[in-house]
Amino acid sequence: MSKISVKRRRFEIKKKRKRKEKIKKLREKYSDTKNKREKKEVLDKIQKIAPHYPIEEILKLEKDKS
């Protein structure tokens, strides 16, 4: 097994941070929207960015908030 270069590791960390920031913004946008269609679009964007992200968590928070 070979080592990962420092440059590659930095790139991966930067990519992960950016993804995390995008998801945070989209979660805020989801909670601010009232329209079902817009909420669906936001959820689709989250799934596109991070397919492994637990959507149920967002939906549960939304139900608790209501």
N, C-alpha and C positions, 0 to 999 in steps of 0.2 A: 504494500500500500504506500503510495507516494504522499508527500506532504503537499498541502495547498499553499500556494504562494501568498505572501502578505498582501499583494495587490488584489488578488482574487478574493481574499477574505474580507478586505475593506469594502470591496464592491458588493459582496453579499450582505454585509452589515448595513451598508447604505440603502440597499434595495429593501431590506426588511424594515428599516426605520420608516422609509417612505411609504411602504404598504400600510404600516401601522397608523401613520398620520392620516392617510387617505380613508382608512376604515373609520377612524375616529370622527373625521369630518362628515362622512356619510351617515354614521350613526346619529350625529347631531341633526343632520338634515332630515333623516327619517323621523325623528321625534318631533321636529318642527312642522312637518307637512301634515295636511289634513285630508288631502285627496288620496283615495285608495290607489289610483293609477300611478301617482307619483311615488307612493310608498313602494309599490311593486317594482318600479324602475330603479329605485335606490337599492332595494334588496338584490335585484339582478346585477347591479354594478358591483355590489359587495361580493357576490358569488363569482363574478368574472375576475375580480382582483385576487380573491382568496377563496378558492373552492372548498377548502377545509374549514372555513370559519363557521362557527355554530350559529345559524340564523335563529334557532329556537331561543337562544339567549336574548336576542334583540326583541323578539316577539313577546317573550315573557316579561321583559322590563316595560314594554309598552302597555301590556295588560295591567301590570302592577301600578303603573302611573295613572291609568284611567280610573 
